[in-house]
Amino acid sequence: MEMIEKETDSFNERQKKNKGFTRLSLLLKFISKHNKNNPYIFEYGLYARMKNFIRIVCLKVYNKEILEAKINLEELNGTDLYIAYID
């Protein structure tokens, strides 16, 4: 838990400087549509939530159908994604 808190703090600090996100809302909508109970179907997931945005680290994808969302997830493995969160 301590690591997540540290990550959240540094994430929030960076966002104050950056003031921007890469929005992959298409991916989030696609995931939510196919898995309503838990839209984050990544092996290593939720890192920080800030207002309407969620940061996840994509290490492994369980559902290969996500590739139909026209996003090449293999290129994203191990990278930070900033995704618009839809309640």
C-alpha positions in Angstrom: 0.0 0.0 0.0 2.8 2.4 0.8 4.3 2.0 -2.7 0.9 2.9 -4.2 0.6 6.0 -2.0 4.1 7.1 -3.1 3.2 6.6 -6.7 -0.1 8.5 -6.3 1.8 11.4 -4.7 4.4 11.6 -7.5 1.7 11.1 -10.1 -0.3 14.0 -8.7 2.8 16.2 -8.6 3.6 15.4 -12.3 0.0 16.2 -13.3 0.2 19.6 -11.7 3.2 20.3 -14.1 1.8 18.5 -17.2 -1.9 19.5 -17.0 -2.7 17.0 -19.7 -3.6 13.4 -20.3 -3.6 11.0 -23.2 -7.3 10.0 -23.4 -7.9 6.5 -24.5 -11.6 6.6 -23.8 -12.4 4.3 -26.7 -10.4 1.6 -25.0 -12.1 2.2 -21.7 -15.5 2.1 -23.2 -14.7 -1.1 -25.0 -13.4 -2.7 -21.8 -16.4 -1.5 -19.7 -18.8 -2.8 -22.3 -17.3 -6.3 -22.1 -16.6 -6.5 -18.4 -18.9 -4.3 -16.4 -18.0 -5.5 -12.9 -14.3 -4.8 -13.3 -13.4 -2.7 -16.4 -9.7 -2.8 -15.5 -8.8 -6.3 -16.7 -5.0 -5.8 -16.6 -2.8 -8.0 -14.5 -1.2 -5.0 -12.8 -3.7 -2.2 -12.7 -5.0 0.7 -10.8 -2.3 3.1 -9.7 -3.9 6.5 -9.1 -7.2 8.2 -9.6 -7.4 11.9 -10.0 -10.8 13.5 -10.6 -12.2 11.8 -13.8 -9.0 10.1 -14.8 -7.4 6.8 -13.9 -3.8 5.8 -14.5 -3.1 2.2 -15.1 0.1 0.4 -16.0 -0.5 -2.2 -18.6 1.7 -5.3 -18.2 -0.5 -8.1 -19.4 -3.9 -8.1 -21.0 -6.3 -10.9 -20.3 -8.9 -10.3 -23.0 -7.4 -10.4 -26.5 -10.6 -8.9 -27.9 -9.4 -5.5 -26.8 -7.2 -5.5 -29.9 -10.5 -4.9 -31.8 -10.5 -1.5 -30.2 -7.9 -0.6 -32.8 -5.2 0.0 -30.2 -2.0 -2.0 -30.5 -1.6 -3.1 -26.8 1.6 -4.9 -27.4 3.3 -1.6 -28.0 1.8 -0.3 -24.8 3.0 -3.1 -22.5 4.8 -1.7 -19.6 3.9 1.9 -20.3 1.6 4.3 -18.4 -1.8 4.9 -19.8 -4.0 7.8 -18.8 -7.6 6.9 -19.4 -10.7 8.9 -19.2 -12.9 7.3 -16.5 -16.6 7.0 -17.3 -18.9 6.5 -14.3 
